[in-house]
Amino acid sequence: MSGRNEHPDSLAEPPIARLNPQAVEVLRVWAAPGKPRVITFRTTWQDAGTWGLVLADVAKFASKASAQEGRGPKAVLVGMRERFNAELTSLTENRKGITDANGSA
């Protein structure tokens, strides 16, 4: 994105990034088999609740995409909600690999 050399499996830059000079990337997640996910984020909003909206949107989009693979979107959302709540209650992974946009853990 933005002219940087990207990994060949990077997602395409969305139109909003090209069309609006005030647009910023706020979340990037990478995963590899057998490795922890790497999450980079920018603490963009003063209202922390906005992250809740963003995460809900991500869940809804992922559940709809699952429908294209033959899975029921409602069942996918139920599974996401169960895992999400369990993860919030008791973290299952080491938190290494989660950084803000400045590289701070």
Steps between C-alpha positions, in 0.01 A plus 500: 500500500609855440778392267675274752617159391223272613497129564346315203214382725409850621143604444439764236483859609132601520367789290452721810877493555564637150209744487512662843832652614377492862442122496730294725550128548400413856541123519714235332505132597739237362490128569722205411437130571623406847600856587331767713308768314675832455274798556593860427256776581471875531315640801295728280193583706457683829187293569611142571148383415578569135729196505194297602320625189799415282532150646127441453530609136795263451295213646201576278713521185684178589173317562362615165820390325463160666164463326687501170686193627178319585481576873199669657578860596291482819679185617835663424404805707396276791839327488681834480306638795573193714874513423511879540338486845723210607811689386398813688440295814824301488771583250614186319808634324818678582451864404831529311451631150241765586632848436368845438583688180820627661624149573429517874369187672 
